[in-house]
């Protein structure tokens, strides 16, 4: 593992994180970028070896985290903050290098409960994983 890259990513995340969408610690640590296009949230990430499992591919927990973030940021962007009630993730293919892209979108919007999906693809457009989730809208201000 490139220990210098891992330590640098961690230090950058500590120095630049803020308790808000797009700028929270995990988003900074993983180097996530965000774009909102046509009622979708697209999150991209350059793979680093500190994100890998012992088999040399992107860890399933990282995959699930980025899928979840793409859906949560979309919900927040469109309707305000929410929380994941349940999420099902299906892994299709290993990712070992390059950039990945998660595209979060609504399946069905509700006033308090919404259904979303997200698909992670590699640079060639091949599906790495996808998730569906049930989200509950939070009431009141976003906690710090």
RAQUI-V852871 format. One record per residue. N is the residue number from 1. RES is the residue in three letters. SS is DSSP state (h for helix, s for strand, l for the rest). OMEGA is omega in degrees with one decimal (999 if undefined). Layout:
n=N res=RES ss=SS omega=OMEGA
n=N res=RES ss=SS omega=OMEGA
//
This chain:
n=1 res=UNK ss=l omega=176.4
n=2 res=UNK ss=l omega=-175.9
n=3 res=UNK ss=h omega=179.0
n=4 res=UNK ss=h omega=179.0
n=5 res=UNK ss=h omega=179.2
n=6 res=UNK ss=h omega=180.0
n=7 res=UNK ss=h omega=178.7
n=8 res=UNK ss=h omega=178.6
n=9 res=UNK ss=h omega=179.7
n=10 res=UNK ss=h omega=-179.3
n=11 res=UNK ss=h omega=177.2
n=12 res=UNK ss=h omega=178.8
n=13 res=UNK ss=h omega=178.1
n=14 res=UNK ss=h omega=-175.2
n=15 res=UNK ss=h omega=-172.2
n=16 res=UNK ss=h omega=-176.3
n=17 res=UNK ss=l omega=174.3
n=18 res=UNK ss=l omega=-179.4
n=19 res=UNK ss=l omega=178.8
n=20 res=UNK ss=l omega=179.9
n=21 res=UNK ss=l omega=-180.0
n=22 res=UNK ss=l omega=-175.1
n=23 res=UNK ss=l omega=-179.7
n=24 res=UNK ss=l omega=-169.3
n=25 res=UNK ss=h omega=-176.6
n=26 res=UNK ss=h omega=178.3
n=27 res=UNK ss=h omega=178.9
n=28 res=UNK ss=h omega=-177.9
n=29 res=UNK ss=h omega=-179.5
n=30 res=UNK ss=h omega=179.1
n=31 res=UNK ss=l omega=-176.8
n=32 res=UNK ss=l omega=171.0
n=33 res=UNK ss=s omega=-172.4
n=34 res=UNK ss=s omega=175.5
n=35 res=UNK ss=s omega=179.3
n=36 res=UNK ss=s omega=-174.9
n=37 res=UNK ss=s omega=174.4
n=38 res=UNK ss=l omega=178.6
n=39 res=UNK ss=l omega=175.5
n=40 res=UNK ss=s omega=172.5
n=41 res=UNK ss=s omega=179.6
n=42 res=UNK ss=s omega=179.8
n=43 res=UNK ss=s omega=177.8
n=44 res=UNK ss=s omega=-174.7
n=45 res=UNK ss=s omega=173.9
n=46 res=UNK ss=s omega=-177.7
n=47 res=UNK ss=l omega=175.5
n=48 res=UNK ss=l omega=-174.4
n=49 res=UNK ss=h omega=176.2
n=50 res=UNK ss=h omega=176.3
n=51 res=UNK ss=h omega=-171.8
n=52 res=UNK ss=s omega=172.1
n=53 res=UNK ss=l omega=-179.2
n=54 res=UNK ss=l omega=179.1
n=55 res=UNK ss=l omega=175.5
n=56 res=UNK ss=l omega=176.4
n=57 res=UNK ss=l omega=-178.0
n=58 res=UNK ss=s omega=-176.8
n=59 res=UNK ss=l omega=-179.9
n=60 res=UNK ss=h omega=177.8
n=61 res=UNK ss=h omega=175.8
n=62 res=UNK ss=h omega=178.5
n=63 res=UNK ss=h omega=-179.0
n=64 res=UNK ss=h omega=180.0
n=65 res=UNK ss=h omega=-177.5
n=66 res=UNK ss=h omega=174.8
n=67 res=UNK ss=h omega=179.8
n=68 res=UNK ss=h omega=179.8
n=69 res=UNK ss=h omega=-178.7
n=70 res=UNK ss=h omega=178.8
n=71 res=UNK ss=h omega=-179.4
n=72 res=UNK ss=h omega=178.5
n=73 res=UNK ss=h omega=176.1
n=74 res=UNK ss=h omega=179.3
n=75 res=UNK ss=h omega=179.3
n=76 res=UNK ss=h omega=-178.5
n=77 res=UNK ss=h omega=-176.3
n=78 res=UNK ss=h omega=-170.7
n=79 res=UNK ss=h omega=-174.5
n=80 res=UNK ss=l omega=-173.0
n=81 res=UNK ss=l omega=178.0
n=82 res=UNK ss=s omega=177.8
n=83 res=UNK ss=s omega=179.1
n=84 res=UNK ss=s omega=174.1
n=85 res=UNK ss=s omega=175.6
n=86 res=UNK ss=s omega=180.0
n=87 res=UNK ss=s omega=175.6
n=88 res=UNK ss=s omega=-179.1
n=89 res=UNK ss=s omega=176.2
n=90 res=UNK ss=s omega=-177.1
n=91 res=UNK ss=s omega=-172.5
n=92 res=UNK ss=l omega=-170.7
n=93 res=UNK ss=l omega=177.3
n=94 res=UNK ss=l omega=172.8
n=95 res=UNK ss=l omega=-175.1
n=96 res=UNK ss=l omega=-177.9
n=97 res=UNK ss=l omega=175.5
n=98 res=UNK ss=l omega=-179.4
n=99 res=UNK ss=s omega=170.6
n=100 res=UNK ss=s omega=-176.8
n=101 res=UNK ss=s omega=174.5
n=102 res=UNK ss=s omega=178.8
n=103 res=UNK ss=s omega=178.3
n=104 res=UNK ss=s omega=178.4
n=105 res=UNK ss=s omega=178.6
n=106 res=UNK ss=s omega=166.4
n=107 res=UNK ss=s omega=177.4
n=108 res=UNK ss=s omega=178.0
n=109 res=UNK ss=l omega=173.7
n=110 res=UNK ss=l omega=178.7
n=111 res=UNK ss=l omega=179.6
n=112 res=UNK ss=l omega=179.1
n=113 res=UNK ss=s omega=177.5
n=114 res=UNK ss=s omega=178.3
n=115 res=UNK ss=s omega=-177.9
n=116 res=UNK ss=s omega=174.3
n=117 res=UNK ss=s omega=176.2
n=118 res=UNK ss=s omega=178.5
n=119 res=UNK ss=s omega=175.3
n=120 res=UNK ss=s omega=178.9
n=121 res=UNK ss=s omega=175.7
n=122 res=UNK ss=l omega=-176.4
n=123 res=UNK ss=l omega=177.7
n=124 res=UNK ss=l omega=-179.5
n=125 res=UNK ss=l omega=178.9
n=126 res=UNK ss=l omega=-179.7
n=127 res=UNK ss=s omega=175.5
n=128 res=UNK ss=s omega=-179.6
n=129 res=UNK ss=s omega=173.1
n=130 res=UNK ss=s omega=-178.2
n=131 res=UNK ss=s omega=168.6
n=132 res=UNK ss=s omega=-175.7
n=133 res=UNK ss=s omega=173.2
n=134 res=UNK ss=s omega=-177.0
n=135 res=UNK ss=s omega=174.9
n=136 res=UNK ss=s omega=177.5
n=137 res=UNK ss=s omega=176.3
n=138 res=UNK ss=l omega=178.1
n=139 res=UNK ss=l omega=176.0
n=140 res=UNK ss=l omega=-176.6
n=141 res=UNK ss=l omega=176.3
n=142 res=UNK ss=l omega=178.0
n=143 res=UNK ss=l omega=-179.4
n=144 res=UNK ss=l omega=999
//
